[in-house]
């Protein structure tokens, strides 16, 4: 997970402790996930292990031919039709990484980053919630999540009736609308920090109405948890950081293509390609051992 985009500071009268006051610290995130190479099953079916190895080896070849710094869309590996034993081994090898995504709307998806950063397992669901499609995709973020967030968003904030007591929300909505009108794809994020912003209950109600929950919800687990949700406006996201005590420590609105905190970096994808190559080699050794036995 990336560092906070804005520092959290308190200044001014009354913001500093008195000489006799006991200094109090906000509980900060302490947990962090670190990479662990998946362990190849010792007693896996030899044919299933070879099938899983061949699938990952083919995907690795596609990764080696792809430059994420030049082309945004990465290779995909369709897992439809893969035998259940081979798919089980694939699941063990890919594992679960830091970022999980749910996509709603007319088409529903469940997406999980693997232990290899930037390699995503994408499952499309039918109207009854059953698996309709299943694939492995490389990229900073699966294209389907970004596209659906854009397709189902409005191009500008809707006009709403402002309740009595709304103090700063009208100015915030004007700022968001202005940023939406001026920005082009790829522009840096415009971040509005609500954590220390004076907001009345009416202000929060206005933002809830003007920025309804969108179809894409993501959680990134690293130092604590970061919740990222699309809104009903195109390229407008809510980004909230929680510590290990589940206390909200940073609450922002970002006007950006996708918040950086959930994106895999080019360096991450390069590293994942190298680690996947090591895994394929280990699986090949296991296949040779299983055949010999």
C-alpha positions in Angstrom: 0.0 0.0 0.0 1.3 3.5 -0.9 2.0 6.2 1.7 -0.8 8.6 2.6 -1.2 11.3 -0.1 -1.5 14.1 2.5 0.1 14.5 5.9 -2.3 14.8 8.9 -1.2 17.8 11.0 -2.9 19.8 13.7 -1.7 23.4 14.2 -3.0 26.5 15.9 -4.3 27.4 19.3 -5.1 24.5 21.5 -3.6 21.9 19.1 -0.5 21.3 21.3 -0.4 19.5 24.6 0.3 21.5 27.8 3.5 21.0 29.7 1.7 18.9 32.4 -0.4 16.9 30.0 0.4 13.3 29.2 1.4 13.0 25.5 -1.2 10.9 23.7 -0.5 9.1 20.4 -3.0 7.9 17.9 -2.7 4.1 17.3 -1.1 3.7 14.0 -1.1 0.7 11.6 1.4 -2.0 12.5 0.5 -5.0 10.4 2.1 -5.5 7.0 1.8 -8.4 4.5 5.1 -9.6 3.1 5.5 -11.9 0.1 5.9 -15.6 0.6 6.6 -17.9 -2.3 3.7 -20.5 -2.6 4.7 -24.0 -1.6 4.2 -26.6 -4.3 2.0 -29.5 -2.9 4.1 -32.5 -2.0 1.4 -35.1 -3.0 -0.3 -33.4 -5.9 -1.6 -35.4 -8.8 1.3 -35.5 -11.3 -0.9 -34.8 -14.3 -2.7 -31.9 -12.6 0.6 -30.4 -11.4 2.0 -30.5 -15.0 -1.2 -28.9 -16.4 -1.0 -26.1 -13.8 2.7 -25.6 -14.5 2.0 -25.4 -18.3 -0.7 -22.9 -17.8 1.5 -20.6 -15.6 4.5 -21.1 -18.0 2.3 -20.0 -20.9 1.2 -17.0 -18.9 4.8 -16.2 -17.9 5.8 -16.2 -21.6 3.0 -13.6 -22.3 4.3 -11.5 -19.3 7.8 -11.6 -20.7 6.6 -10.2 -24.0 4.7 -7.4 -22.3 6.1 -4.0 -21.2 3.8 -2.5 -18.6 5.5 0.9 -18.9 4.4 1.1 -22.6 1.1 -0.8 -22.8 -1.5 -0.5 -20.0 -3.5 -3.6 -20.8 -1.6 -6.8 -19.7 -2.0 -10.4 -20.9 -5.0 -12.6 -19.8 -5.2 -16.3 -19.1 -8.6 -17.9 -19.5 -9.2 -20.5 -16.9 -12.5 -21.8 -18.3 -12.3 -25.5 -18.9 -9.3 -26.1 -16.7 -9.7 -29.4 -14.8 -10.7 -29.2 -11.2 -7.5 -30.8 -9.9 -5.3 -28.4 -11.9 -7.4 -25.4 -10.9 -7.1 -26.3 -7.3 -3.3 -26.3 -7.6 -3.5 -23.0 -9.5 -5.5 -21.5 -6.6 -2.9 -22.6 -4.1 -0.1 -21.2 -6.2 -1.7 -17.8 -6.8 -2.9 -17.3 -3.2 -4.5 -14.1 -2.0 -2.7 -10.7 -2.1 -3.4 -7.4 -0.5 -6.2 -6.0 -2.7 -9.8 -7.4 -3.0 -12.4 -5.9 -5.3 -16.2 -6.2 -5.7 -17.9 -4.8 -8.8 -21.7 -4.4 -8.9 -24.1 -3.1 -11.5 -25.6 -5.1 -14.4 -22.4 -7.2 -14.5 -21.0 -8.4 -11.2 -17.4 -9.4 -10.6 -15.3 -10.6 -7.7 -11.6 -9.8 -8.1 -8.7 -10.9 -5.9 -5.1 -9.9 -6.3 -2.8 -12.9 -6.1 0.4 -13.1 -3.9 2.1 -11.8 -7.1 1.4 -8.1 -7.1 -0.4 -7.0 -10.2 -1.6 -10.5 -11.1 -5.3 -10.6 -10.6 -7.9 -13.4 -10.5 -11.1 -12.1 -12.0 -14.4 -14.0 -11.6 -17.5 -12.8 -13.5 -20.9 -13.9 -12.0 -24.2 -14.5 -13.7 -27.6 -13.2 -12.5 -27.8 -16.1 -10.0 -24.4 -15.4 -8.5 -22.8 -18.4 -10.2 -19.4 -18.3 -11.9 -19.7 -17.4 -15.5 -16.1 -16.5 -16.4 -12.8 -17.0 -14.7 -9.4 -15.5 -15.8 -6.0 -14.4 -14.6 -5.0 -10.9 -15.7 -1.8 -8.8 -15.3 -1.9 -5.1 -14.9 -1.9 -2.2 -12.5 -5.7 -2.9 -11.9 -8.1 -5.1 -13.9 -9.5 -3.1 -16.8 -13.1 -4.2 -16.1 -13.1 -2.5 -12.7 -11.9 0.8 -14.1 -14.3 0.7 -17.1 -17.4 -0.1 -15.1 -16.7 2.7 -12.6 -16.4 5.1 -15.6 -19.4 3.8 -17.5 -21.8 4.0 -14.6 -20.7 7.5 -13.4 -22.2 10.9 -14.1 -20.1 13.6 -15.8 -20.9 16.3 -13.2 -22.5 16.5 -9.8 -26.3 16.6 -9.8 -28.1 19.6 -8.4 -29.5 18.9 -4.9 -31.4 20.9 -2.4 -29.1 22.2 0.3 -30.4 21.8 3.8 -30.1 24.4 6.4 -26.8 24.0 8.2 -24.8 22.9 5.2 -21.7 25.0 5.6 -18.8 23.7 3.6 -20.3 21.1 1.3 -21.5 23.5 -1.4 -17.9 24.8 -1.9 -16.6 21.2 -1.9 -19.1 20.2 -4.6 -18.2 23.2 -6.7 -14.5 22.2 -6.3 -15.2 18.6 -7.3 -17.3 19.7 -10.3 -14.6 22.1 -11.4 -11.9 19.4 -11.2 -14.1 17.0 -13.2 -14.6 19.6 -15.9 -10.9 20.5 -16.3 -9.2 17.1 -16.0 -8.0 14.8 -18.7 -7.2 11.1 -18.4 -3.9 10.5 -16.7 -3.9 13.8 -14.7 -2.5 13.6 -11.1 -5.0 13.1 -8.4 -6.8 16.1 -6.9 -7.2 15.2 -3.2 -9.7 16.7 -0.8 -8.8 15.9 2.8 -12.0 15.7 4.9 -10.2 14.4 8.0 -9.6 17.8 9.6 -12.1 19.8 7.5 -14.9 21.4 9.6 -18.0 19.5 8.5 -21.5 19.7 10.0 -23.9 16.7 9.9 -25.7 18.4 7.1 -22.5 18.7 5.1 -22.0 15.0 5.4 -25.6 14.4 4.3 -25.1 16.6 1.3 -21.9 14.7 0.3 -23.7 11.3 0.7 -26.5 12.5 -1.6 -24.2 14.1 -4.2 -21.6 11.3 -4.1 -23.7 8.1 -3.9 -21.9 4.8 -3.6 -20.7 3.6 -7.0 -20.4 0.1 -8.4 -16.7 -0.6 -7.4 -15.5 -1.2 -3.9 -11.9 -2.1 -3.1 -10.0 -2.8 0.1 -6.2 -2.8 0.3 -4.6 -4.5 3.3 -1.1 -3.4 4.2 -0.4 -1.0 7.0 -4.0 -1.3 8.4 -6.8 -1.2 5.8 -7.6 1.2 3.0 -11.2 1.3 1.7 -11.6 2.7 -1.8 -15.1 3.1 -3.4 -16.2 4.6 -6.6 -19.0 7.2 -6.4 -21.8 8.1 -8.7 -19.5 10.6 -10.4 -16.9 9.6 -13.0 -13.4 9.6 -11.7 -14.5 10.6 -8.2 -13.5 8.2 -5.4 -13.8 8.0 -1.6 -10.5 6.8 0.0 -10.5 6.0 3.7 -7.5 4.7 5.7 -8.1 2.7 8.9 -5.6 1.6 11.5 -5.4 -1.8 13.1 -8.0 -0.7 15.7 -10.4 0.0 12.8 -10.2 3.7 13.6 -10.6 6.1 10.6 -7.3 8.1 10.4 -7.6 9.7 7.0 -10.7 10.4 5.0 -10.4 11.8 1.5 -12.1 12.4 -1.8 -9.9 11.9 -4.9 -10.6 13.1 -8.4 -8.5 10.8 -10.4 -8.7 7.9 -12.9 -8.0 5.4 -10.1 -6.5 6.1 -6.6 -2.9 5.2 -6.6 -3.1 3.1 -3.4 -4.7 0.2 -5.2 -2.5 0.3 -8.3 0.3 -2.1 -8.8 3.5 -0.2 -9.9 5.6 -1.1 -12.9 8.3 -2.2 -10.5 5.9 -4.5 -8.8 4.9 -6.2 -12.1 8.5 -6.7 -13.0 9.2 -8.3 -9.6 6.1 -10.5 -9.9 7.3 -11.7 -13.3 10.6 -12.8 -11.8 8.9 -14.5 -8.9 6.5 -16.3 -11.2 9.5 -17.6 -13.2 10.9 -19.0 -10.0 7.6 -20.7 -9.2 7.4 -22.2 -12.6 10.9 -23.6 -12.2 10.0 -25.1 -8.8 6.9 -26.6 -10.2 8.9 -28.1 -13.1 11.2 -29.7 -10.5 8.2 -31.1 -8.6 6.8 -32.5 -11.9 10.1 -34.2 -12.6 10.1 -35.7 -9.1 6.5 -36.8 -9.3 7.3 -38.5 -12.7 10.3 -40.3 -11.3 8.3 -41.6 -8.4 
